[in-house]
């Protein structure tokens, strides 16, 4: 191993995340370091809570960011709400739904699985049928399945959960800040996300929100929660008015997260959703005009994470390697059942831009040509630009 | 709440951590963002592993940084090594030893407590007596107790553990990079630290190292580990040669950690220990010459975290508030049994400097004068400077 520091290339990040970040977020990363109990840092945490309530569309008092990546947010929700013997309805139609299921299993919860096809959302009818045979304490769902590019419609399942008194844990990792999340309207009891996708910050923090009912449930546990680090009642003592030391909150990452949230506030959530949608539509228009196919049918496509089918005979790994080597462009490969079958193209946060759409189409077209798969780039770019003009 | 961003003051950080960071570490925080599977980022992780092996003085293959604060490192060690019914000997003489005990309790381990006086280390004789009545799977110890400023001598206890076949989990949060840690010589099975103290980086990452024996023990568990996020076998699949996606490693924090570790490498570990020791000796000389008292007897004092007794009649909170308001100087208050009784003054990493020693003595003297407690600052500064010249 060389003794010098490795070279850090300047990538164009268009995978499942992290994405590139706004210069103001970069600048915030170099804010002076603050102690975790410094009044100035506690004020930053309060501002983060306030803005996260805005993006989650919730009044939940307990709304802040756990000190870890999105997966720490997932674990915070699952471990606080589930204990041995709890009945949980796990809706799985992709890699991350399954990760939640694995976590629930580790809590020794009693799991009923609704396993759906990769590339489609969970059918509310199956949820209804299961709930009638219930009861269930918790339903776990993925709003935006990062492994497949599928959006889970929430209204119907939210009503069903309410009618049957089941709590909902929702993964909003690839939606929060880019697609509407309505935590209160949907009656979510626990939801989590990450900092590095539509929020537009580097990774390392996980926005979470807990309803009062979820907190009551955590307080009434029969078995103490195994995790000390992710115990929501201990986190609340730090985030809330008691300010009891729990962990050394990273003022650096928190300053960056707050700046990213202020950028969201300035843009306006509705404008931001519209921007994500328009750039997604342009990408799809270009992809389809170039003779390629999306992996998900139009009504369930995520505007934030686009899954493009790898054409027959094209080497997935070679194409991604070429894009990285020649263009410093990162896109994601498929996970699990979609391995080798799709490319995952992220248009999230600061990275959801017309520039990125056009750059990606051009670079991909070139990569495919080298693989012997010819596309009409001009037609693709024209279609994308028409969609951008619409 | 104001809609604008809160002001972030430029503090002089001399508490228990975080501390101020070197300009090169600041610069590294703004390295281009990289994906968690980018070959360039994986190379950064390898470099981090290599340098952490240097600071831990270990050959352990599984040595890297967990994606969270120091407490995530503690939980990674405790939850992976302990399962229900495991016998653990918990040595507690401060707040952090007790935090480990709490975590072991949540794993439903069978705990034997060696509770020691705050301000003193654990007596090896008590450990020997307990081990003879054993067996124990694990001994938990704190090398540098951040709540009291006490250094735990390790040689004798390490020999005892070896003789009795017990594993050791060691907290090196306030020692790693500032005081010698000899993971292999002491036969540590799991040790953890944090990024924001003697390592000299912002908080958010927790260096950990696991022996082969510890990994074997994790593989042979009867009860699966509850945590998915901190499962060392899953972390190893990402850190190691398999490169299986586990979490979205923060390239930003990792770049900063690597830069901090390169600074350690350039300075040399032995020089770094000597610098920490000299600045500590200067601080103690100044404190004592000013008529104040240290809380720990000389043979057990940490060079990194100095506990100074709050003089009778002096208002702890007022003094710390004055230092923060007037001098932007953060020092720590006491925790637990030491609440209101000591100040905790950190001299760690980049913040362990002659400048900080002299500044602190001057500011403290002024604060004490306003509290009606007069000190002879000139004598204090002379004593500190003589120690610096020695």
Interface residues (C-beta under 8 A of the other chain):
Chain A: X1 X3 X5 X6 X7 X8 X9 X10 X11 X13 X15 X17 X18 X19 X20 X21 X26 X29 X30 X31 X32 X33 X34 X35 X36 X38 X40 X43 X44 X46 X47 X50 X67 X68 X69 X70 X71 X72 X74 X75 X79 X99 X102 X103 X106 X107 X194 X196 X202 X203 X204 X224 X225 X226 X227 X228 X229 X230 X245 X246 X247 X248 X249 X250 X251 X252 X253 X255 X256 X258 X259 X262 X265 X324 X330 X335
Chain B: X1 X3 X5 X6 X7 X8 X9 X10 X11 X13 X15 X17 X18 X19 X20 X21 X26 X29 X30 X31 X32 X33 X34 X35 X36 X38 X40 X43 X44 X46 X47 X50 X67 X68 X69 X70 X71 X72 X74 X75 X79 X99 X102 X103 X106 X107 X194 X196 X202 X203 X204 X224 X225 X226 X227 X228 X229 X230 X245 X246 X247 X248 X249 X250 X251 X252 X253 X255 X256 X258 X259 X262 X265 X324 X330 X335
